[in-house]
């Protein structure tokens, strides 16, 4: 048998804290994007499309993220 909880009428010592969670809008990254036209090999596009389908995401987003990671790593090595 579970142990019963005994409640009392003692005052509760509580304080209100400011909302520290970000708004939903702050959770969506708003990186500035620039539209470009680029010719890629069929093999590369097919690879990213297949992986994107498997991972239920967008292949263009995967390519963009790959380029962003490359830039970040390259910039770290040049500082």
C-alpha positions in Angstrom: 0.0 0.0 0.0 1.3 3.5 -0.9 2.2 5.9 1.9 -0.4 8.6 2.4 0.6 12.2 2.0 -0.3 14.4 5.0 -1.1 18.0 4.1 -0.9 20.9 6.5 -2.1 24.5 6.6 1.4 25.9 6.9 2.2 29.0 4.8 4.0 28.4 1.6 7.3 30.4 1.1 7.2 31.2 -2.6 8.5 34.0 -4.8 7.7 35.0 -8.3 10.6 34.8 -10.8 10.9 36.6 -14.1 10.2 34.6 -17.2 13.6 33.4 -18.3 12.6 31.2 -21.2 13.0 32.6 -24.7 9.9 33.4 -26.8 9.1 30.9 -29.6 10.2 33.5 -32.1 13.7 33.5 -30.5 14.0 29.8 -31.0 13.8 30.0 -34.8 17.2 31.0 -36.2 16.9 33.9 -38.7 20.2 33.7 -40.5 20.4 36.1 -43.4 20.3 34.0 -46.6 21.4 34.9 -50.1 20.0 33.2 -53.1 22.6 31.8 -55.5 22.5 29.6 -58.6 25.1 26.8 -58.5 25.7 23.8 -60.7 26.4 20.7 -58.7 27.3 17.2 -59.9 24.3 14.9 -60.3 26.0 12.4 -58.0 26.2 15.1 -55.2 22.6 16.2 -55.6 21.3 12.6 -55.7 23.3 11.8 -52.5 21.9 14.8 -50.6 18.4 14.1 -51.8 18.6 10.5 -50.7 20.0 11.4 -47.3 17.5 14.1 -46.8 14.6 11.7 -47.6 16.0 9.2 -45.2 16.4 11.8 -42.5 13.0 13.5 -43.3 14.6 16.9 -44.0 15.4 19.3 -46.9 18.4 18.5 -49.1 19.1 22.2 -49.7 19.2 22.8 -46.0 21.8 19.9 -45.6 24.0 21.5 -48.3 23.7 24.9 -46.7 24.6 23.5 -43.3 27.6 21.7 -44.7 28.9 24.9 -46.2 28.3 26.8 -43.0 30.3 24.2 -41.0 33.1 24.4 -43.6 33.2 28.2 -43.3 33.2 28.1 -39.5 36.0 25.5 -39.3 38.0 27.4 -42.0 37.6 30.7 -40.1 38.8 29.1 -36.9 42.0 28.0 -38.6 42.8 31.5 -40.0 42.4 33.5 -36.7 
